[in-house]
Amino acid sequence: MTMYHGGDVVDRAQAVLDAHAVSSADGLCVACRVPGPCGRYEGAAAVFTQSLRLPRRIPGVTRPELIGARRVGFRGLLGGVG
């Protein structure tokens, strides 16, 4: 397989990463429901390693709300100062 710094292979790998994220709540792949990361996720991650690119991150895909995580604004990071 020829690897390019973009194109269809990277787009397909990104779609797999998005669909097979590991849940923050239980550590399972959200699509396969196996302890993650699953084999499909690992394969897609390898595409990014070979292409010298980073995958896009989509906030919330790992379902952090299931463990009580919440979004903290800038003021929350400073402990209310500022």
Biopython code that builds the backbone (N, CA, C, O; Angstrom):
import numpy as np
from Bio.PDB.StructureBuilder import StructureBuilder

atoms = [
    (1, "MET", "N", (0.843, -1.165, 0.000)),
    (1, "MET", "CA", (0.000, 0.000, 0.000)),
    (1, "MET", "C", (0.896, 1.239, 0.000)),
    (1, "MET", "O", (1.815, 1.347, 0.812)),
    (2, "THR", "N", (0.629, 2.155, -0.899)),
    (2, "THR", "CA", (1.368, 3.407, -0.942)),
    (2, "THR", "C", (0.765, 4.382, 0.046)),
    (2, "THR", "O", (-0.455, 4.538, 0.107)),
    (3, "MET", "N", (1.608, 5.034, 0.815)),
    (3, "MET", "CA", (1.146, 5.971, 1.836)),
    (3, "MET", "C", (1.417, 7.385, 1.370)),
    (3, "MET", "O", (2.527, 7.704, 0.945)),
    (4, "TYR", "N", (0.424, 8.218, 1.447)),
    (4, "TYR", "CA", (0.564, 9.632, 1.138)),
    (4, "TYR", "C", (0.285, 10.429, 2.401)),
    (4, "TYR", "O", (-0.266, 9.894, 3.364)),
    (5, "HIS", "N", (0.657, 11.688, 2.406)),
    (5, "HIS", "CA", (0.412, 12.541, 3.566)),
    (5, "HIS", "C", (-1.034, 12.990, 3.645)),
    (5, "HIS", "O", (-1.351, 13.881, 4.433)),
    (6, "GLY", "N", (-1.880, 12.431, 2.892)),
    (6, "GLY", "CA", (-3.300, 12.759, 2.917)),
    (6, "GLY", "C", (-4.019, 11.765, 2.033)),
    (6, "GLY", "O", (-3.461, 10.735, 1.655)),
    (7, "GLY", "N", (-5.231, 12.071, 1.712)),
    (7, "GLY", "CA", (-5.946, 11.249, 0.770)),
    (7, "GLY", "C", (-6.875, 10.245, 1.411)),
    (7, "GLY", "O", (-7.159, 10.296, 2.608)),
    (8, "ASP", "N", (-7.332, 9.343, 0.589)),
    (8, "ASP", "CA", (-8.380, 8.402, 0.955)),
    (8, "ASP", "C", (-7.990, 7.465, 2.098)),
    (8, "ASP", "O", (-8.819, 7.169, 2.958)),
    (9, "VAL", "N", (-6.757, 7.002, 2.119)),
    (9, "VAL", "CA", (-6.327, 6.061, 3.163)),
    (9, "VAL", "C", (-6.413, 6.725, 4.541)),
    (9, "VAL", "O", (-6.896, 6.121, 5.499)),
    (10, "VAL", "N", (-5.946, 7.955, 4.628)),
    (10, "VAL", "CA", (-5.987, 8.679, 5.904)),
    (10, "VAL", "C", (-7.426, 8.996, 6.283)),
    (10, "VAL", "O", (-7.790, 8.901, 7.455)),
    (11, "ASP", "N", (-8.245, 9.368, 5.316)),
    (11, "ASP", "CA", (-9.660, 9.648, 5.601)),
    (11, "ASP", "C", (-10.378, 8.414, 6.138)),
    (11, "ASP", "O", (-11.162, 8.512, 7.081)),
    (12, "ARG", "N", (-10.114, 7.261, 5.543)),
    (12, "ARG", "CA", (-10.738, 6.022, 6.027)),
    (12, "ARG", "C", (-10.235, 5.674, 7.426)),
    (12, "ARG", "O", (-11.011, 5.236, 8.275)),
    (13, "ALA", "N", (-8.944, 5.867, 7.666)),
    (13, "ALA", "CA", (-8.379, 5.591, 8.984)),
    (13, "ALA", "C", (-8.998, 6.512, 10.035)),
    (13, "ALA", "O", (-9.274, 6.079, 11.154)),
    (14, "GLN", "N", (-9.216, 7.779, 9.682)),
    (14, "GLN", "CA", (-9.844, 8.712, 10.613)),
    (14, "GLN", "C", (-11.252, 8.255, 10.967)),
    (14, "GLN", "O", (-11.656, 8.340, 12.127)),
    (15, "ALA", "N", (-11.995, 7.777, 9.992)),
    (15, "ALA", "CA", (-13.354, 7.300, 10.246)),
    (15, "ALA", "C", (-13.352, 6.106, 11.198)),
    (15, "ALA", "O", (-14.234, 5.987, 12.049)),
    (16, "VAL", "N", (-12.372, 5.228, 11.058)),
    (16, "VAL", "CA", (-12.259, 4.073, 11.960)),
    (16, "VAL", "C", (-11.928, 4.543, 13.378)),
    (16, "VAL", "O", (-12.521, 4.064, 14.345)),
    (17, "LEU", "N", (-10.986, 5.475, 13.503)),
    (17, "LEU", "CA", (-10.652, 5.986, 14.836)),
    (17, "LEU", "C", (-11.866, 6.626, 15.502)),
    (17, "LEU", "O", (-12.085, 6.445, 16.700)),
    (18, "ASP", "N", (-12.645, 7.364, 14.738)),
    (18, "ASP", "CA", (-13.835, 8.018, 15.282)),
    (18, "ASP", "C", (-14.865, 6.990, 15.759)),
    (18, "ASP", "O", (-15.484, 7.167, 16.808)),
    (19, "ALA", "N", (-15.041, 5.932, 14.994)),
    (19, "ALA", "CA", (-16.054, 4.922, 15.325)),
    (19, "ALA", "C", (-15.608, 3.964, 16.418)),
    (19, "ALA", "O", (-16.446, 3.419, 17.137)),
    (20, "HIS", "N", (-14.309, 3.749, 16.556)),
    (20, "HIS", "CA", (-13.800, 2.736, 17.479)),
    (20, "HIS", "C", (-13.008, 3.338, 18.645)),
    (20, "HIS", "O", (-12.028, 2.748, 19.100)),
    (21, "ALA", "N", (-13.422, 4.485, 19.115)),
    (21, "ALA", "CA", (-12.765, 5.118, 20.265)),
    (21, "ALA", "C", (-12.975, 4.262, 21.507)),
    (21, "ALA", "O", (-13.931, 3.492, 21.592)),
    (22, "VAL", "N", (-12.075, 4.407, 22.461)),
    (22, "VAL", "CA", (-12.180, 3.671, 23.723)),
    (22, "VAL", "C", (-12.955, 4.529, 24.719)),
    (22, "VAL", "O", (-12.599, 5.682, 24.965)),
    (23, "SER", "N", (-14.004, 3.966, 25.283)),
    (23, "SER", "CA", (-14.846, 4.683, 26.230)),
    (23, "SER", "C", (-14.088, 5.004, 27.513)),
    (23, "SER", "O", (-13.377, 4.161, 28.060)),
    (24, "SER", "N", (-14.256, 6.242, 27.982)),
    (24, "SER", "CA", (-13.641, 6.642, 29.255)),
    (24, "SER", "C", (-14.281, 5.912, 30.428)),
    (24, "SER", "O", (-13.644, 5.720, 31.464)),
    (25, "ALA", "N", (-15.525, 5.510, 30.273)),
    (25, "ALA", "CA", (-16.275, 4.919, 31.377)),
    (25, "ALA", "C", (-15.869, 3.487, 31.683)),
    (25, "ALA", "O", (-15.680, 3.122, 32.844)),
    (26, "ASP", "N", (-15.733, 2.675, 30.633)),
    (26, "ASP", "CA", (-15.498, 1.253, 30.891)),
    (26, "ASP", "C", (-14.286, 0.678, 30.167)),
    (26, "ASP", "O", (-13.981, -0.504, 30.328)),
    (27, "GLY", "N", (-13.589, 1.489, 29.375)),
    (27, "GLY", "CA", (-12.398, 1.021, 28.683)),
    (27, "GLY", "C", (-12.673, 0.129, 27.490)),
    (27, "GLY", "O", (-11.758, -0.504, 26.963)),
    (28, "LEU", "N", (-13.930, 0.070, 27.055)),
    (28, "LEU", "CA", (-14.291, -0.759, 25.909)),
    (28, "LEU", "C", (-14.369, 0.068, 24.642)),
    (28, "LEU", "O", (-14.675, 1.259, 24.689)),
    (29, "CYS", "N", (-14.093, -0.562, 23.511)),
    (29, "CYS", "CA", (-14.292, 0.067, 22.214)),
    (29, "CYS", "C", (-15.782, 0.369, 22.094)),
    (29, "CYS", "O", (-16.611, -0.508, 22.341)),
    (30, "VAL", "N", (-16.133, 1.601, 21.719)),
    (30, "VAL", "CA", (-17.546, 1.974, 21.678)),
    (30, "VAL", "C", (-18.298, 1.266, 20.558)),
    (30, "VAL", "O", (-19.526, 1.191, 20.613)),
    (31, "ALA", "N", (-17.610, 0.744, 19.544)),
    (31, "ALA", "CA", (-18.269, 0.029, 18.452)),
    (31, "ALA", "C", (-18.261, -1.487, 18.670)),
    (31, "ALA", "O", (-19.295, -2.138, 18.525)),
    (32, "CYS", "N", (-17.107, -2.047, 19.016)),
    (32, "CYS", "CA", (-16.955, -3.506, 19.136)),
    (32, "CYS", "C", (-17.344, -4.040, 20.510)),
    (32, "CYS", "O", (-17.693, -5.212, 20.655)),
    (33, "ARG", "N", (-17.281, -3.155, 21.532)),
    (33, "ARG", "CA", (-17.558, -3.542, 22.918)),
    (33, "ARG", "C", (-16.571, -4.583, 23.437)),
    (33, "ARG", "O", (-16.938, -5.448, 24.233)),
    (34, "VAL", "N", (-15.325, -4.501, 22.989)),
    (34, "VAL", "CA", (-14.244, -5.338, 23.502)),
    (34, "VAL", "C", (-13.267, -4.412, 24.233)),
    (34, "VAL", "O", (-13.242, -3.211, 23.963)),
    (35, "PRO", "N", (-12.467, -4.952, 25.152)),
    (35, "PRO", "CA", (-11.483, -4.083, 25.804)),
    (35, "PRO", "C", (-10.621, -3.390, 24.749)),
    (35, "PRO", "O", (-10.068, -4.034, 23.858)),
    (36, "GLY", "N", (-10.522, -2.099, 24.866)),
    (36, "GLY", "CA", (-9.888, -1.324, 23.808)),
    (36, "GLY", "C", (-8.461, -0.954, 24.126)),
    (36, "GLY", "O", (-8.016, -1.083, 25.267)),
    (37, "PRO", "N", (-7.762, -0.506, 23.146)),
    (37, "PRO", "CA", (-8.235, -0.308, 21.785)),
    (37, "PRO", "C", (-8.342, -1.638, 21.030)),
    (37, "PRO", "O", (-7.536, -2.550, 21.210)),
    (38, "CYS", "N", (-9.364, -1.707, 20.185)),
    (38, "CYS", "CA", (-9.595, -2.930, 19.411)),
    (38, "CYS", "C", (-8.609, -2.998, 18.240)),
    (38, "CYS", "O", (-7.873, -2.046, 17.982)),
    (39, "GLY", "N", (-8.602, -4.100, 17.557)),
    (39, "GLY", "CA", (-7.695, -4.304, 16.424)),
    (39, "GLY", "C", (-7.921, -3.313, 15.299)),
    (39, "GLY", "O", (-6.959, -2.860, 14.680)),
    (40, "ARG", "N", (-9.163, -2.967, 15.019)),
    (40, "ARG", "CA", (-9.455, -2.001, 13.958)),
    (40, "ARG", "C", (-8.877, -0.639, 14.313)),
    (40, "ARG", "O", (-8.327, 0.042, 13.447)),
    (41, "TYR", "N", (-8.993, -0.229, 15.584)),
    (41, "TYR", "CA", (-8.438, 1.047, 16.025)),
    (41, "TYR", "C", (-6.921, 1.039, 15.879)),
    (41, "TYR", "O", (-6.338, 2.002, 15.380)),
    (42, "GLU", "N", (-6.284, -0.039, 16.312)),
    (42, "GLU", "CA", (-4.823, -0.147, 16.229)),
    (42, "GLU", "C", (-4.341, -0.062, 14.787)),
    (42, "GLU", "O", (-3.333, 0.584, 14.504)),
    (43, "GLY", "N", (-5.061, -0.714, 13.875)),
    (43, "GLY", "CA", (-4.692, -0.653, 12.463)),
    (43, "GLY", "C", (-4.804, 0.754, 11.904)),
    (43, "GLY", "O", (-3.939, 1.202, 11.152)),
    (44, "ALA", "N", (-5.865, 1.445, 12.269)),
    (44, "ALA", "CA", (-6.053, 2.821, 11.804)),
    (44, "ALA", "C", (-4.998, 3.743, 12.395)),
    (44, "ALA", "O", (-4.515, 4.648, 11.714)),
    (45, "ALA", "N", (-4.636, 3.526, 13.653)),
    (45, "ALA", "CA", (-3.599, 4.342, 14.277)),
    (45, "ALA", "C", (-2.263, 4.160, 13.560)),
    (45, "ALA", "O", (-1.483, 5.106, 13.447)),
    (46, "ALA", "N", (-2.002, 2.955, 13.080)),
    (46, "ALA", "CA", (-0.754, 2.692, 12.359)),
    (46, "ALA", "C", (-0.686, 3.493, 11.063)),
    (46, "ALA", "O", (0.394, 3.913, 10.648)),
    (47, "VAL", "N", (-1.823, 3.705, 10.428)),
    (47, "VAL", "CA", (-1.851, 4.525, 9.211)),
    (47, "VAL", "C", (-1.337, 5.924, 9.516)),
    (47, "VAL", "O", (-0.564, 6.483, 8.738)),
    (48, "PHE", "N", (-1.759, 6.495, 10.644)),
    (48, "PHE", "CA", (-1.307, 7.830, 10.995)),
    (48, "PHE", "C", (0.181, 7.847, 11.334)),
    (48, "PHE", "O", (0.869, 8.822, 11.031)),
    (49, "THR", "N", (0.678, 6.804, 11.945)),
    (49, "THR", "CA", (2.108, 6.713, 12.233)),
    (49, "THR", "C", (2.910, 6.732, 10.934)),
    (49, "THR", "O", (3.920, 7.428, 10.830)),
    (50, "GLN", "N", (2.458, 5.974, 9.961)),
    (50, "GLN", "CA", (3.164, 5.889, 8.681)),
    (50, "GLN", "C", (3.007, 7.149, 7.843)),
    (50, "GLN", "O", (3.890, 7.473, 7.049)),
    (51, "SER", "N", (1.898, 7.863, 8.006)),
    (51, "SER", "CA", (1.651, 9.047, 7.177)),
    (51, "SER", "C", (2.266, 10.310, 7.783)),
    (51, "SER", "O", (2.238, 11.370, 7.158)),
    (52, "LEU", "N", (2.818, 10.209, 8.991)),
    (52, "LEU", "CA", (3.422, 11.346, 9.688)),
    (52, "LEU", "C", (2.410, 12.461, 9.952)),
    (52, "LEU", "O", (2.755, 13.642, 9.938)),
    (53, "ARG", "N", (1.159, 12.071, 10.191)),
    (53, "ARG", "CA", (0.100, 13.023, 10.519)),
    (53, "ARG", "C", (-0.522, 12.622, 11.846)),
    (53, "ARG", "O", (-0.387, 11.482, 12.292)),
    (54, "LEU", "N", (-1.200, 13.567, 12.466)),
    (54, "LEU", "CA", (-1.961, 13.281, 13.680)),
    (54, "LEU", "C", (-3.435, 13.189, 13.331)),
    (54, "LEU", "O", (-3.921, 13.940, 12.486)),
    (55, "PRO", "N", (-4.151, 12.277, 13.972)),
    (55, "PRO", "CA", (-5.594, 12.207, 13.722)),
    (55, "PRO", "C", (-6.309, 13.403, 14.346)),
    (55, "PRO", "O", (-5.822, 13.999, 15.306)),
    (56, "ARG", "N", (-7.458, 13.741, 13.794)),
    (56, "ARG", "CA", (-8.307, 14.770, 14.402)),
    (56, "ARG", "C", (-8.932, 14.188, 15.661)),
    (56, "ARG", "O", (-9.261, 13.003, 15.706)),
    (57, "ARG", "N", (-9.093, 15.004, 16.659)),
    (57, "ARG", "CA", (-9.757, 14.582, 17.892)),
    (57, "ARG", "C", (-11.130, 15.214, 17.930)),
    (57, "ARG", "O", (-11.281, 16.400, 17.638)),
    (58, "ILE", "N", (-12.120, 14.440, 18.282)),
    (58, "ILE", "CA", (-13.484, 14.930, 18.364)),
    (58, "ILE", "C", (-13.893, 14.933, 19.831)),
    (58, "ILE", "O", (-13.996, 13.872, 20.446)),
    (59, "PRO", "N", (-14.128, 16.120, 20.400)),
    (59, "PRO", "CA", (-14.512, 16.183, 21.810)),
    (59, "PRO", "C", (-15.772, 15.354, 22.088)),
    (59, "PRO", "O", (-16.760, 15.437, 21.359)),
    (60, "GLY", "N", (-15.714, 14.567, 23.144)),
    (60, "GLY", "CA", (-16.872, 13.799, 23.581)),
    (60, "GLY", "C", (-17.005, 12.406, 23.008)),
    (60, "GLY", "O", (-17.876, 11.655, 23.447)),
    (61, "VAL", "N", (-16.180, 12.027, 22.044)),
    (61, "VAL", "CA", (-16.346, 10.719, 21.406)),
    (61, "VAL", "C", (-16.081, 9.564, 22.384)),
    (61, "VAL", "O", (-16.604, 8.466, 22.189)),
    (62, "THR", "N", (-15.288, 9.792, 23.420)),
    (62, "THR", "CA", (-15.013, 8.733, 24.397)),
    (62, "THR", "C", (-16.033, 8.697, 25.525)),
    (62, "THR", "O", (-15.895, 7.913, 26.464)),
    (63, "ARG", "N", (-17.059, 9.542, 25.440)),
    (63, "ARG", "CA", (-18.177, 9.584, 26.385)),
    (63, "ARG", "C", (-17.721, 9.867, 27.817)),
    (63, "ARG", "O", (-18.071, 9.117, 28.728)),
    (64, "PRO", "N", (-16.944, 10.938, 28.033)),
    (64, "PRO", "CA", (-16.428, 11.236, 29.375)),
    (64, "PRO", "C", (-17.517, 11.557, 30.387)),
    (64, "PRO", "O", (-17.282, 11.461, 31.592)),
    (65, "GLU", "N", (-18.690, 11.931, 29.929)),
    (65, "GLU", "CA", (-19.779, 12.230, 30.864)),
    (65, "GLU", "C", (-20.202, 11.000, 31.662)),
    (65, "GLU", "O", (-20.809, 11.130, 32.725)),
    (66, "LEU", "N", (-19.890, 9.822, 31.164)),
    (66, "LEU", "CA", (-20.260, 8.598, 31.868)),
    (66, "LEU", "C", (-19.457, 8.400, 33.152)),
    (66, "LEU", "O", (-19.857, 7.622, 34.018)),
    (67, "ILE", "N", (-18.339, 9.093, 33.279)),
    (67, "ILE", "CA", (-17.563, 8.995, 34.520)),
    (67, "ILE", "C", (-17.635, 10.295, 35.318)),
    (67, "ILE", "O", (-16.847, 10.519, 36.237)),
    (68, "GLY", "N", (-18.592, 11.142, 34.954)),
    (68, "GLY", "CA", (-18.804, 12.373, 35.701)),
    (68, "GLY", "C", (-17.898, 13.516, 35.284)),
    (68, "GLY", "O", (-17.860, 14.547, 35.955)),
    (69, "ALA", "N", (-17.168, 13.354, 34.190)),
    (69, "ALA", "CA", (-16.309, 14.446, 33.719)),
    (69, "ALA", "C", (-17.185, 15.557, 33.164)),
    (69, "ALA", "O", (-18.240, 15.305, 32.580)),
    (70, "ARG", "N", (-16.735, 16.779, 33.355)),
    (70, "ARG", "CA", (-17.466, 17.911, 32.802)),
    (70, "ARG", "C", (-16.464, 18.904, 32.256)),
    (70, "ARG", "O", (-15.302, 18.925, 32.660)),
    (71, "ARG", "N", (-16.926, 19.717, 31.342)),
    (71, "ARG", "CA", (-16.076, 20.719, 30.719)),
    (71, "ARG", "C", (-15.759, 21.821, 31.726)),
    (71, "ARG", "O", (-16.654, 22.315, 32.412)),
    (72, "VAL", "N", (-14.504, 22.198, 31.812)),
    (72, "VAL", "CA", (-14.073, 23.245, 32.736)),
    (72, "VAL", "C", (-13.580, 24.418, 31.912)),
    (72, "VAL", "O", (-12.746, 24.250, 31.023)),
    (73, "GLY", "N", (-14.094, 25.608, 32.205)),
    (73, "GLY", "CA", (-13.659, 26.804, 31.505)),
    (73, "GLY", "C", (-12.318, 27.290, 32.021)),
    (73, "GLY", "O", (-11.750, 26.712, 32.948)),
    (74, "PHE", "N", (-11.825, 28.341, 31.423)),
    (74, "PHE", "CA", (-10.531, 28.899, 31.799)),
    (74, "PHE", "C", (-10.507, 29.326, 33.261)),
    (74, "PHE", "O", (-9.511, 29.104, 33.950)),
    (75, "ARG", "N", (-11.585, 29.933, 33.744)),
    (75, "ARG", "CA", (-11.633, 30.355, 35.139)),
    (75, "ARG", "C", (-11.539, 29.153, 36.072)),
    (75, "ARG", "O", (-10.920, 29.241, 37.132)),
    (76, "GLY", "N", (-12.145, 28.032, 35.691)),
    (76, "GLY", "CA", (-12.073, 26.830, 36.520)),
    (76, "GLY", "C", (-10.655, 26.296, 36.633)),
    (76, "GLY", "O", (-10.284, 25.729, 37.660)),
    (77, "LEU", "N", (-9.866, 26.470, 35.590)),
    (77, "LEU", "CA", (-8.476, 26.012, 35.623)),
    (77, "LEU", "C", (-7.633, 26.841, 36.574)),
    (77, "LEU", "O", (-6.637, 26.357, 37.112)),
    (78, "LEU", "N", (-8.029, 28.083, 36.782)),
    (78, "LEU", "CA", (-7.269, 28.965, 37.673)),
    (78, "LEU", "C", (-7.817, 28.951, 39.091)),
    (78, "LEU", "O", (-7.382, 29.736, 39.934)),
    (79, "GLY", "N", (-8.764, 28.068, 39.358)),
    (79, "GLY", "CA", (-9.345, 27.997, 40.694)),
    (79, "GLY", "C", (-10.205, 29.203, 41.021)),
    (79, "GLY", "O", (-10.327, 29.595, 42.181)),
    (80, "GLY", "N", (-10.809, 29.797, 39.977)),
    (80, "GLY", "CA", (-11.695, 30.938, 40.180)),
    (80, "GLY", "C", (-10.981, 32.272, 40.224)),
    (80, "GLY", "O", (-11.616, 33.309, 40.412)),
    (81, "VAL", "N", (-9.663, 32.259, 40.051)),
    (81, "VAL", "CA", (-8.897, 33.508, 40.075)),
    (81, "VAL", "C", (-8.937, 34.130, 38.682)),
    (81, "VAL", "O", (-8.817, 33.420, 37.684)),
    (82, "GLY", "N", (-9.104, 35.436, 38.606)),
    (82, "GLY", "CA", (-9.003, 36.122, 37.318)),
    (82, "GLY", "C", (-10.258, 36.491, 36.757)),
    (82, "GLY", "O", (-10.302, 37.075, 35.674)),
]
sb = StructureBuilder()
sb.init_structure("model")
sb.init_model(0)
sb.init_chain("A")
sb.init_seg("    ")
for serial, (resi, resn, name, xyz) in enumerate(atoms, 1):
    if name == "N":
        sb.init_residue(resn, " ", resi, " ")
    sb.init_atom(name, np.array(xyz, "f"), 0.0, 1.0, " ", f" {name:<3s}", serial, name[0])
structure = sb.get_structure()
